[in-house]
Amino acid sequence: MSSRAALGFLQQRWLPSANLPRGRIRRSPRLPRGSGLRTISSISSPGFADKDPTKFHHASRSNIMEKPLPKHKTTGAFQQLPMVMPSLDILSSAQRKSRNVSPTNVQNIAKRESKRGAKQLDALMKELAVPLRKYTESFPDKRYLHPYERSLIELTFGEGNYEKVLGSVDALRKKVVHVGKQHASLCAQSTSKREAEERLSEGLRKLEEAFQRGRTAIDDLLNVAKTLRAMPVVDPLTPTLCLVGAPNVGKSSLVRILSTGKPEVCNYPFTTRGILMGHIILNYERFQVTDTPGLLTRHDDDRNNIERLTLAVLSYLPTAVLYVHDLSGECGTSPDDQFITYKEIREKFKDHLWLDVVSKCDLLQESPDGTSADDEVSRYKKFGPRGSIRVSITSELGINELKARVHDLLLSQMVRITDDETKVEMSDDKEAV
C-alpha cells in the first residue's frame, strides 16, 4: 500500500469525548540522551542552538540494538506530535527570511557580492532543512511506543509506511543540504559581481527545484500527524469497558446509553470504522468505554484492518469485555456465525473480565421459558450465552441491570489494574536493589 493511499485509509471518525485525559509528557525516545528536548515542545526547546541545524541527530542504531527496549505503561504519544507546516509555507517562509541576510563590509565588489550570495544560499538551505530535521527527530520511533499505539500506526497506514514517510522527509533534508552547500561554495568562489549574481540565481533555483520535487513527503507527514493526533487517548491505568460483537448488533446504541460517547447509529454493518471513545460516570467514578468495529466469522489472518483494531484493543489494553449478541436475525450475521466468532474470541481472551449481553430482545420471537435446548448451539440461539443479560434500547428492558453489572465489572477491573501496578512496582524495586 502506498503511503498516500494509506493516509486515506481508516480516516474514520475518531471520537474523543470531552475532557479526554492527556498523555504524560516524556522524553522522546528518538532523541539522544541529554538533549533536553521533549516531544511536546521540541521545536523551541533549549539546547537546539548547540547543534548543527542541518543534521539529523539520532542515537546510533548499534547503541539502540545493544540495549533492551523500555517497557511502556502509558499512551498519549500522538497528542505530543509537533505541528507540521505545509510544504509551500515552509518554502515561502524560507525564501523570505533568506533575502534578509545582512550585507558584508567588504570593499571589493566581487568579493562582497560572492560572500553575500553564499550567505543567502546558506540561509535558504538552513531555513528549509531545520524544520525537516525537527520533524524527523520529534516523531517517535515506532518501536518505543506503547504496543497499542504501535498497532494503530500499522493498521492505519500499513506496515512500514510510517517509517517510509519519515525516511522521505529526511531524504529531502539531505538533498536540500547537499544542493545548498554545493551552490553556496560555487557562489563564494565567484571572481566578479556578475558571476556571483548568476551563481546566486542558479543556486536559488536549484534549491527550490530540489525542495519542490520532494515536498509531497512533508504533506504526507502533515496528514500523518493530523490523523494520529485525532485518535482517542486511552489511559491504560483507567478501567476500560470494550464493547465487542458482530457488525450492527447494537454496540453503538449501548455506548450512547452507557457513556458520554455519541457514535453514529445506523442499521448497516461497519458503521463503526474506528475506535470510538467515551466515558462512563458511575457514582462519581470515571471509567472509559470503547466501541470497536464489528467482527466477522473468519480466521484472524483473513481479517481486515478495521477488524484488527478490535483485536488490538483487546490484546494491548487492560479491558473488561462487554460482548454484544443479536439473536433476532436483524444484524446481517446469523446466530450460528455469531456463536462461532464468540467462542473463538472468548477462548482467545479468556483472562479478561467478561459480560455477555443479548441486544434487541424486543425483536425476539420467543422469550426464554425455562425449557432446555438439545445442544450448545441451539441453546445459544434461543437464550444466548449462560449468564447473559437481555436488553432492549427501545423498551429500556434490562438497562438498569446492565448499568449495575457494568459498574461492578469496572470496579473489578480497577482492582486488577491496581494489583498489576503493585506487582510491577515491586518487581522494579527488586531489580533496582
PLY file of the C-alpha trace (Angstrom):
ply
format ascii 1.0
element vertex 433
property float x
property float y
property float z
element edge 432
property int vertex1
property int vertex2
end_header
0.00 0.00 0.00
1.47 3.40 -0.92
1.92 5.98 1.80
-0.57 8.36 0.12
-3.17 5.58 -0.21
-2.52 4.52 3.35
-3.12 8.04 4.61
-6.62 7.92 3.18
-7.28 4.52 4.77
-9.24 4.47 8.00
-9.90 8.25 8.05
-12.67 7.26 10.41
-14.46 9.41 12.93
-12.20 9.17 15.91
-14.48 10.43 18.64
-12.68 11.57 21.74
-15.06 12.63 24.45
-14.86 15.85 26.42
-12.06 16.18 28.97
-10.07 13.45 27.33
-7.07 12.55 29.53
-3.80 13.75 28.13
-0.78 11.50 27.99
2.21 12.26 30.15
4.98 14.44 28.76
8.06 12.30 28.42
11.36 12.34 26.66
11.10 11.33 23.04
12.95 8.00 22.60
14.11 9.19 19.18
16.25 11.91 20.78
19.76 11.44 22.18
20.02 11.45 25.94
20.87 14.83 27.37
19.45 16.90 24.53
16.80 18.41 26.79
14.14 18.06 24.10
10.63 16.86 24.74
8.22 15.73 22.11
5.56 18.22 23.15
7.84 21.23 22.68
10.68 20.04 20.50
10.56 22.94 18.07
11.56 25.57 20.60
13.43 23.52 23.16
16.67 24.67 24.78
19.87 23.08 23.61
18.89 23.24 19.95
21.32 26.04 19.13
24.24 23.87 20.19
23.72 21.50 17.26
24.22 21.66 13.55
20.67 22.56 12.44
21.06 20.71 9.14
21.95 17.33 10.59
19.65 14.60 11.82
20.68 13.85 15.42
19.62 10.34 16.34
21.02 7.77 18.71
23.06 5.27 16.75
21.26 2.11 15.71
24.05 -0.03 17.16
23.60 1.57 20.58
19.84 1.12 20.36
20.09 -2.55 19.50
22.57 -3.22 22.31
20.04 -2.13 24.94
16.64 -3.74 25.61
13.66 -1.63 24.60
11.98 0.05 27.58
8.60 -1.05 28.87
5.83 1.42 28.10
2.94 1.76 30.52
1.40 4.95 29.19
-0.18 6.13 25.98
-0.67 9.63 24.59
2.38 9.96 22.30
0.17 11.02 19.37
-1.03 14.11 21.22
2.60 15.23 21.64
3.39 15.26 17.93
4.72 18.56 16.55
2.68 20.83 14.31
3.83 20.25 10.74
3.77 23.24 8.38
2.54 22.71 4.79
5.45 22.42 2.37
4.59 25.61 0.48
4.51 27.58 3.74
7.96 26.28 4.65
9.29 27.29 1.22
7.80 30.78 1.20
8.97 31.46 4.77
12.49 30.26 3.96
12.69 32.39 0.84
11.53 35.49 2.71
13.99 35.04 5.57
16.94 34.23 3.31
16.55 37.55 1.50
17.16 39.40 4.77
20.81 38.40 5.17
22.95 41.23 6.47
25.34 42.89 3.97
29.08 42.36 4.27
31.62 45.12 4.88
33.96 44.07 2.08
35.32 46.82 -0.16
35.94 44.61 -3.19
32.66 44.43 -5.12
33.26 40.91 -6.47
34.15 39.51 -3.06
31.28 41.36 -1.40
28.69 40.00 -3.83
30.11 36.49 -3.78
30.08 36.44 0.01
26.58 37.87 0.20
25.30 35.31 -2.34
26.90 32.44 -0.45
25.32 33.64 2.81
21.90 33.89 1.17
22.13 30.37 -0.26
23.33 29.05 3.10
20.46 30.81 4.86
17.87 29.39 2.45
19.32 25.91 2.81
19.14 26.08 6.62
15.64 27.57 6.67
14.46 24.62 4.58
16.46 21.93 6.38
15.87 22.95 10.00
12.09 22.22 10.07
12.65 18.88 8.36
15.26 17.89 10.91
12.94 18.92 13.76
10.09 16.84 12.35
12.27 13.78 11.85
13.56 13.95 15.42
10.23 14.81 17.06
8.14 11.99 15.58
8.61 8.95 17.84
10.34 5.77 16.82
7.52 3.26 16.44
9.45 0.60 18.34
9.36 2.70 21.50
5.61 3.33 21.52
3.03 1.61 23.68
2.04 -1.63 21.86
-1.50 -0.33 21.36
-0.32 2.89 19.66
2.19 0.93 17.61
-0.58 -1.31 16.32
-2.71 1.75 15.47
0.08 3.10 13.25
0.48 -0.22 11.46
-3.24 -0.72 10.93
-3.90 2.88 9.89
-1.04 3.45 7.45
0.07 -0.08 6.61
3.21 -1.89 7.68
6.31 0.22 7.07
4.56 3.30 5.62
5.03 5.43 8.74
8.78 4.85 8.57
8.74 5.40 4.82
7.20 8.87 5.20
9.75 9.86 7.86
12.55 8.46 5.69
11.35 10.50 2.72
11.36 13.68 4.80
14.90 13.01 5.96
15.99 12.22 2.40
14.59 15.57 1.29
16.53 17.28 4.09
19.76 15.65 2.93
19.11 16.64 -0.67
18.45 20.27 0.30
21.64 20.38 2.38
23.71 18.86 -0.43
22.39 21.25 -3.10
22.63 24.27 -0.79
26.23 23.63 0.25
27.28 22.88 -3.32
25.93 26.14 -4.76
26.95 28.25 -1.77
30.51 27.07 -2.31
30.36 27.86 -6.02
28.98 31.32 -5.33
31.74 32.04 -2.80
34.34 31.30 -5.50
32.94 33.87 -7.95
35.50 36.30 -9.37
33.13 39.04 -10.50
29.87 40.65 -9.41
28.06 39.32 -12.46
29.29 35.78 -11.90
28.23 35.96 -8.24
24.75 37.15 -9.17
24.37 34.41 -11.81
25.52 31.70 -9.40
23.22 33.04 -6.70
20.25 32.95 -9.09
21.18 29.44 -10.23
21.60 28.23 -6.64
18.23 29.64 -5.56
16.55 27.97 -8.50
18.22 24.60 -7.83
17.32 24.69 -4.14
13.69 25.46 -4.91
13.57 22.69 -7.52
15.06 20.15 -5.10
12.55 21.11 -2.41
9.60 21.11 -4.81
10.45 17.61 -6.08
10.31 16.15 -2.57
7.73 18.34 -0.89
4.99 15.69 -1.09
6.80 13.88 1.74
6.15 16.88 4.01
2.48 16.97 3.08
2.27 13.22 3.73
3.82 13.79 7.16
1.31 16.58 7.79
-1.55 14.14 7.11
0.09 11.51 9.31
0.30 13.99 12.19
-3.32 15.09 11.75
-4.58 11.51 11.66
-2.60 10.34 14.68
-3.32 13.44 16.75
-7.07 12.96 16.19
-7.04 9.43 17.57
-8.58 8.99 21.02
-6.28 8.62 24.00
-6.90 5.50 26.05
-5.39 5.65 29.52
-4.20 2.12 30.44
-4.46 2.98 34.14
-8.18 3.80 33.91
-10.64 0.87 33.86
-11.94 0.43 30.31
-15.06 -1.31 29.02
-14.65 -2.65 25.49
-17.80 -3.44 23.50
-17.26 -6.35 21.11
-19.50 -8.27 18.73
-20.54 -8.74 15.13
-21.36 -5.69 12.96
-24.71 -3.99 13.63
-25.56 -5.93 16.79
-26.22 -2.73 18.75
-22.84 -1.89 20.28
-23.01 1.79 19.33
-26.52 2.11 20.78
-25.30 0.70 24.08
-22.37 3.14 24.09
-24.84 6.01 23.80
-26.80 4.64 26.75
-23.78 3.92 28.94
-21.33 6.75 28.24
-20.58 10.26 27.03
-19.59 8.91 23.60
-22.02 9.74 20.78
-21.29 7.32 17.94
-23.34 7.24 14.76
-26.11 4.67 14.98
-27.26 3.16 11.66
-28.74 -0.15 10.68
-25.95 -1.39 8.45
-22.69 -3.22 9.14
-19.38 -1.49 9.88
-20.93 1.82 10.92
-18.07 1.88 13.42
-14.93 2.09 11.30
-12.57 3.08 14.10
-12.23 3.04 17.86
-14.91 5.31 19.31
-14.16 6.62 22.77
-16.41 7.75 25.57
-16.52 7.85 29.35
-18.82 6.37 31.95
-19.57 8.30 35.14
-20.98 5.99 37.81
-21.29 7.11 41.44
-18.80 9.93 40.80
-16.26 7.48 39.41
-14.94 7.92 35.88
-14.31 5.00 33.52
-13.54 4.61 29.83
-15.65 2.84 27.22
-14.67 1.93 23.68
-16.93 0.93 20.81
-14.99 -1.29 18.42
-15.57 -2.35 14.79
-17.62 -5.50 14.30
-16.02 -8.92 13.90
-16.98 -11.28 11.10
-16.71 -15.05 11.21
-13.29 -15.76 9.72
-9.74 -16.61 10.71
-7.66 -13.86 12.29
-5.23 -13.90 9.36
-8.12 -13.09 7.00
-9.44 -10.13 8.97
-9.22 -6.65 7.51
-7.50 -3.79 9.33
-10.81 -2.49 10.67
-11.45 -5.77 12.50
-7.84 -5.93 13.65
-8.38 -2.66 15.51
-10.76 -4.55 17.78
-8.20 -7.29 18.42
-5.55 -4.63 19.12
-7.69 -3.09 21.87
-8.28 -6.48 23.46
-4.64 -7.54 23.10
-2.80 -4.45 24.32
-5.12 -2.67 26.76
-6.34 -3.92 30.15
-10.01 -4.01 29.21
-13.14 -5.64 30.53
-15.28 -7.06 27.72
-18.96 -6.37 27.08
-19.77 -8.84 24.32
-22.98 -8.00 22.45
-25.12 -10.67 20.74
-28.07 -10.17 18.36
-30.23 -13.28 18.04
-33.04 -11.50 16.18
-31.55 -12.05 12.71
-31.63 -8.29 12.03
-27.88 -7.57 12.13
-26.87 -9.42 8.95
-24.79 -12.06 10.77
-26.58 -15.29 11.61
-26.68 -16.52 15.23
-24.70 -19.59 14.09
-21.85 -17.41 12.80
-22.03 -15.18 15.86
-21.66 -18.24 18.06
-18.53 -19.37 16.21
-16.89 -15.96 16.50
-17.94 -15.62 20.12
-16.37 -18.94 21.10
-13.10 -18.05 19.35
-12.84 -14.60 20.93
-13.85 -15.87 24.37
-11.15 -18.54 24.22
-8.54 -16.12 22.87
-9.17 -13.55 25.61
-10.32 -15.82 28.40
-8.30 -13.92 31.00
-10.40 -10.77 30.50
-13.30 -9.89 32.77
-16.43 -10.60 30.75
-20.13 -9.73 30.50
-22.50 -11.02 27.78
-25.47 -9.00 26.55
-28.26 -10.10 24.20
-29.47 -6.93 22.49
-32.71 -6.15 20.64
-34.61 -8.63 22.81
-37.86 -6.86 21.89
-37.42 -8.28 18.37
-37.04 -11.88 19.51
-39.99 -14.02 18.54
-39.74 -16.16 21.61
-38.74 -15.29 25.17
-36.88 -17.78 27.34
-39.32 -20.01 29.15
-37.01 -22.30 31.10
-37.04 -25.10 28.51
-33.73 -26.75 27.66
-32.13 -26.94 24.24
-30.68 -30.07 22.70
-27.10 -28.77 22.24
-24.91 -25.76 22.97
-25.57 -24.05 19.63
-29.33 -24.46 19.91
-29.28 -23.17 23.44
-27.20 -20.15 22.34
-29.63 -19.35 19.51
-32.53 -19.44 21.95
-31.13 -17.98 25.17
-27.70 -16.56 24.38
-24.62 -17.41 26.46
-25.10 -18.57 30.06
-25.46 -15.66 32.44
-26.12 -13.11 29.70
-28.34 -10.05 30.21
-31.22 -9.38 27.84
-31.70 -5.71 26.98
-33.71 -3.55 24.63
-32.83 0.05 23.86
-36.35 0.65 22.53
-38.26 -0.57 25.59
-35.38 0.06 28.05
-35.75 -3.51 29.26
-32.70 -4.62 31.25
-30.91 -1.24 31.02
-30.76 -0.63 34.77
-29.46 -4.13 35.40
-26.89 -3.64 32.64
-25.60 -0.39 34.18
-25.29 -2.02 37.59
-23.43 -5.03 36.18
-21.14 -2.79 34.13
-20.31 -0.77 37.24
-19.39 -3.92 39.16
-17.33 -5.15 36.21
-15.35 -1.91 36.01
-14.72 -1.86 39.75
-13.29 -5.36 39.43
-11.17 -4.17 36.53
-9.88 -1.30 38.69
-8.76 -3.81 41.32
-6.94 -5.80 38.65
-5.11 -2.74 37.33
-4.09 -1.69 40.84
-2.80 -5.17 41.64
-0.84 -5.33 38.37
0.72 -1.91 39.04
1.72 -3.03 42.53
3.37 -6.16 41.14
5.27 -4.12 38.54
6.49 -1.63 41.17
7.65 -4.47 43.43
9.47 -6.06 40.50
11.14 -2.74 39.62
12.22 -2.28 43.25
13.82 -5.73 43.26
15.69 -5.01 40.04
16.89 -1.68 41.45
18.29 -3.44 44.51
0 1
1 2
2 3
3 4
4 5
5 6
6 7
7 8
8 9
9 10
10 11
11 12
12 13
13 14
14 15
15 16
16 17
17 18
18 19
19 20
20 21
21 22
22 23
23 24
24 25
25 26
26 27
27 28
28 29
29 30
30 31
31 32
32 33
33 34
34 35
35 36
36 37
37 38
38 39
39 40
40 41
41 42
42 43
43 44
44 45
45 46
46 47
47 48
48 49
49 50
50 51
51 52
52 53
53 54
54 55
55 56
56 57
57 58
58 59
59 60
60 61
61 62
62 63
63 64
64 65
65 66
66 67
67 68
68 69
69 70
70 71
71 72
72 73
73 74
74 75
75 76
76 77
77 78
78 79
79 80
80 81
81 82
82 83
83 84
84 85
85 86
86 87
87 88
88 89
89 90
90 91
91 92
92 93
93 94
94 95
95 96
96 97
97 98
98 99
99 100
100 101
101 102
102 103
103 104
104 105
105 106
106 107
107 108
108 109
109 110
110 111
111 112
112 113
113 114
114 115
115 116
116 117
117 118
118 119
119 120
120 121
121 122
122 123
123 124
124 125
125 126
126 127
127 128
128 129
129 130
130 131
131 132
132 133
133 134
134 135
135 136
136 137
137 138
138 139
139 140
140 141
141 142
142 143
143 144
144 145
145 146
146 147
147 148
148 149
149 150
150 151
151 152
152 153
153 154
154 155
155 156
156 157
157 158
158 159
159 160
160 161
161 162
162 163
163 164
164 165
165 166
166 167
167 168
168 169
169 170
170 171
171 172
172 173
173 174
174 175
175 176
176 177
177 178
178 179
179 180
180 181
181 182
182 183
183 184
184 185
185 186
186 187
187 188
188 189
189 190
190 191
191 192
192 193
193 194
194 195
195 196
196 197
197 198
198 199
199 200
200 201
201 202
202 203
203 204
204 205
205 206
206 207
207 208
208 209
209 210
210 211
211 212
212 213
213 214
214 215
215 216
216 217
217 218
218 219
219 220
220 221
221 222
222 223
223 224
224 225
225 226
226 227
227 228
228 229
229 230
230 231
231 232
232 233
233 234
234 235
235 236
236 237
237 238
238 239
239 240
240 241
241 242
242 243
243 244
244 245
245 246
246 247
247 248
248 249
249 250
250 251
251 252
252 253
253 254
254 255
255 256
256 257
257 258
258 259
259 260
260 261
261 262
262 263
263 264
264 265
265 266
266 267
267 268
268 269
269 270
270 271
271 272
272 273
273 274
274 275
275 276
276 277
277 278
278 279
279 280
280 281
281 282
282 283
283 284
284 285
285 286
286 287
287 288
288 289
289 290
290 291
291 292
292 293
293 294
294 295
295 296
296 297
297 298
298 299
299 300
300 301
301 302
302 303
303 304
304 305
305 306
306 307
307 308
308 309
309 310
310 311
311 312
312 313
313 314
314 315
315 316
316 317
317 318
318 319
319 320
320 321
321 322
322 323
323 324
324 325
325 326
326 327
327 328
328 329
329 330
330 331
331 332
332 333
333 334
334 335
335 336
336 337
337 338
338 339
339 340
340 341
341 342
342 343
343 344
344 345
345 346
346 347
347 348
348 349
349 350
350 351
351 352
352 353
353 354
354 355
355 356
356 357
357 358
358 359
359 360
360 361
361 362
362 363
363 364
364 365
365 366
366 367
367 368
368 369
369 370
370 371
371 372
372 373
373 374
374 375
375 376
376 377
377 378
378 379
379 380
380 381
381 382
382 383
383 384
384 385
385 386
386 387
387 388
388 389
389 390
390 391
391 392
392 393
393 394
394 395
395 396
396 397
397 398
398 399
399 400
400 401
401 402
402 403
403 404
404 405
405 406
406 407
407 408
408 409
409 410
410 411
411 412
412 413
413 414
414 415
415 416
416 417
417 418
418 419
419 420
420 421
421 422
422 423
423 424
424 425
425 426
426 427
427 428
428 429
429 430
430 431
431 432
